[in-house]
Amino acid sequence: MLALPGKIVHPRFARFREYRIELEQAGQGVWSAFRALGFSLEEVLAIAKGWGRALSGIEKPWLCWNVEHEWCLVQQKLVTEAGWTPLVGFDPRVGPPRKTVSGAVVFDFNAELGLPLLYPHFPLEFAFLFARRLAFWHSDLLLRREKMAELARIFAALPDSVTAACEVDPGFRYRYLPWRQRYWELVGCTTASASRDQFEKGCGWWMAFWAHPHQSHPKTIRRWRYWDHGAGIRHWHRHEGGHCMVLDGRDYEEGHFSKIGRLDYQGVKEPNGSDVRRNMSEELVRHYDLRTACGKLGLADLLDHGDQGRIFHLGSTPPRG
């Protein structure tokens, strides 16, 4: 089990106010928090290599992150129909999905990390250690079958060394400001060589990539690049010779059931929690009805019960096929 540090006061903010780097931010995928808290990168890399041993042999894994059981089941069915294997991770606050489709692999990425919460960005940063290619998407995204089939073909044909990611338009006000630009993990796919190159150059999926241990220009990056998830991927593509297939995020807006563009959206946080502790499960069911969402996208037939898939944890027999 990874040794978890206690909370500390970040020295950058000590002069102005008491600001605590939350342990949860490490699970969210924030390099500055990861380093300020004193986590061992070597230990995490060793754990991620264990994921690779446990998950070897999965055919075309597509990461589905369980934050709400029924939504996750529909995602699994879409992935299976598209000819990929649902690789189902989960936030430890929610737990593994109650229902899975036949052939799905449910995997506890947090088994040896022991973090209080875990975002999918955490394993995505280390994809080169456990998958030859890995598709992924937001937990609140559903796609029409024709769009799903198109992406499945694109992702399966991605050359090794290429990542596919969505470009997000920050709006006219920020469109030409480099410190407001990023690529987005709304839906995408990465390959092992691309993921490794991103890690070695210090510009991957996590927030605050200026603090990546391999980042050679941290001051410049901190001043001129965006802080959010995916900003490092855009920098890798634009400035580090990376190969990225850029998807237009607007093509998938129809099925993105999020807070974006909703003035009536009310976030749900745990008591005394910051935004990192958003209760995505409650937010989804509070603002969106799954039956209505599926009907809108021609997916109403997917609202039935799933079969129990294969559940694997570290140390279990590796899944095959």
N, C-alpha and C positions, 0 to 999 in steps of 0.2 A: 504494500500500500504506500502511495506517495505521502511523504511527510508534509502535512499542511501547516503553513506558518500562521501565526496569529495576526490580528489586524494591527496596522501601524499607522502613524501619521506621516503622510507624504511630505518630505522636506520642502518641496516646491511651494506648497500652500501653507506651511506652518506660520509664516509671517502674517498672513492675511486672515485666516480663520482655521478652525479645526476641521481638517478634511481627511477622512479616512479612506484609504484604498481598500475597497471591499474585497473580501475573499471571492465573492461571487463574480467579480470582474475577470478573474483569471479563467473561470469557466465560460464566460462570455466570449473570450478570445481577445484580450487586450494586452499587448506586449508590455506597455509601461507598467501596468499592474502586476503582471507576471514577474517582471524583473524587480520591481520595488518590494514585492513580497518575498523575494529571495527563493523562488522556485528553482529547482534543479532541471535545466534543460536536458541534461544527460539522462536523468531518470525518466522524463517524459518521452524522450526518444526511445528508450528501452521498452517502455510500456507500449508505444505505438508499433514497435517491431513485433511485439507479442500479438497485437491485432492482426498483423500480416500473417503470422503463423496460424492463427485461429480461423482467419477468413480466406485462406488460400483456396483457389478453385472455384470461387463464385463466378458464374457467368454473367457478365455485364451488370454489376451492382448499381442500383439507383438508390441513393440515400433518402429515406423518408424519416422525418424526425417527429416522433409522437409527442404532441402537446395536447391533443384531444383525440380520444379513441375512435369516434365515428368518422371524423375527417381523415384520420390516418388510414382507416380501412379503405375508404374510397380512393385515396392516393395509391395504396398498394394494388388495388384492382386495375387502375389505369396503367401503372408500371408493368404489371403482368401482361395485360393485353398488348402492350407495346413491345413485348418480347424481352424485357429486362427483368432482373431479379430485385424485388424490394429488399433493401438492406435497412432494417428498421432500428434506428437508435432512439433514444428517449431522454427527456429531461428527468433527472432523478426525483424531482418534485411530483412528477406525473406517474412515472413507472412505465413498464412495458405495455404494449397495447393489449387490450382485453381480447381482441379478435384479430386474426391474421388470415391471409389467403394461403392456399397451398403453395409451397415453394418459397415463401418469404423466410428470410433469416433475421431474427430479432437478436440484436447484439448489444451488450452492456458495455459501451465505451468507457463508462465511469467506474467499472468494477475495481480497477487498481488505482484510479485517480482519487476517488473518494471526495469529489468536490460537491458542494451543496446544491449547485445547479450546473447544467452543461448545455451550451448552445451547439448546434451542428458545425459552427465555424471552428470549434476546437479540433475535432478530428479532420476536418477538411484541410486544415493547414498542413497536416502530416499525411496526406493521401498517398504520397509516393512510397510510404512504408507499408501500406496494406492493400493497395489496389493498382492494377495496370491501367484502368480507367475508372472513373467514378462520376456518375451523374448525380445531380442534387437539385433540390428546389425548396422553396419556402413551405412551411407547414400549412399556410393559409392560401395556397395556390391550387386551383383545379383547372384543367385544360380540356377543351373539346377534343374528341378522339382524333380528328384529323390533324390538329396541331401537335398532339402528343405523338402520333405516328411520324410526323415530319421531324420532330426533334429527336426521336429515337433513332431514325436513320442518320441524321446529321451526327449525333454523338457517337454512334457505332463506327462511323467512317472517319472520325477525327484522327489525324496522324499523331503518333506519339510525339511529344514536345509542344502540342497545341492545347490551349484551354479555351473553352467557349464560355462567355459571360455576357450578361446584359449590360447595356449602357443606359444610365439613368440621366434624364435631362433635369438639371437642377433649377430650371426656369430661366427666363431671359435675364433677370437681375444678376444671376451668378454664372451664366453660361460660359463666359470667357475668363473666369477667375480660376487659376490652377488649384487654389486651395479649397475649391468647392467641387472638385471633380472626382468621380470614382466609377468603377464598374460594380455591378450588383450581382448578388448570389440568388436573385429571384428564381432563376432556373439556369442551369448550366452544366458543364461537364469538364473534368480535368483529366489529364493523362499523367502517368508516372513521371516521365521525363520533364514535362512542364512543371509539375508540382515540385520536383527536386530542384530545378533551376530557380524557381521562385524562392524556395527556402534558402538555397545557397547564396542568393543575391539579396536576401533580406527584404523581400517585398511580396508577401503573400496575402492571405485573406483576413488576417486579424486586424483589429483596430490599432491605431498608434504604431504603424509599421516603422516609424522613425526609431523606435526603441528595440527593433529586432536585433538580436545579438550579431547578425551578419550584415547589418546595414552599415555601409562604409561612409555615408554622408548624412548622419543623423540630424545635424543642425540645419542643413539645407532642406531636408525632407520635412522636418518639423515646422519650418517657416513657410514652405511653399506648397506642401501637399496636404490633402484632406486627411482627417483623422479617422474616418469611419471605415467599417468593413468594406473591403474591395478596393480601397484607394491604392493599396500596394499592387494589386493586379493591373490596374490601369498604368501605374508608373512602370511596372515591369514591361508592359506592352509598348508604351510610348518612349521609354528612355533606357531600357536595359536589354533591348534586342529580343524580347519575348514574342512568341507567336500566339495571337489571340483571335479567335473568331468572335466578332462583336455582334451580339443579338440585340435587336431593338426591343427594349422593355415594354414599349407601348403595345406590341403585338400580343401581350399576355395580360394586359390590364383588366380585360373583361372577367377573368377568372381569379383575380387577386383580391381576396376578401380581407382587406386590411383597414387600418385607420387613415390611410392616405386619402385625402380629398373629402373626408367626412367630418363636417363641423360638429356633428352630434356624437362623435366617438368619445367614450369615456374609458380611459385606461384603468386597469385594475392592478393594484400593487399590493404586495404583502404588507402587513403592518410595519411601519418604520422603514419601509423599503424604498430604494431608489428605482429608477426606470429599468435597471438591469434585472430587477425582481418582478417584472411584469408577469401577471398571471394570464398567459396567453390562452389557456383553456377556457377560462371564464369570459375573457374578452371575445373570443370567437363565438361562443354560444349566446352571449348577450346581444351581439350586434348582427349576427347572421344566422339564418335558418338553413341547415344543410340541405334539407329537402328542396327548398326554394332555389338554393344555389345550384344543385344538381339539375333541377328542371330547366333552369336558365341555359345550361350548357349541354343539354341533351344527354345527361348522365343519370336520369332518374332510375334506370334499371340497375344501377350499381348499389342502390340502397337496400341490400339484403344482407343476410348473415354470412360472415366469412368462415373458412375452414381454419383449423389450427395449424399454423405453419411450424417450421423448425426453429427452436429457440437455442441459441448457442451463447456461451459465455467463455471468457478466457480459460484455457485449460481443457476445454471440451474437444471432442473429435471434430476436426475440420470438416465443414460442409463441402459437398462435391456436387457438380452439375448445376 
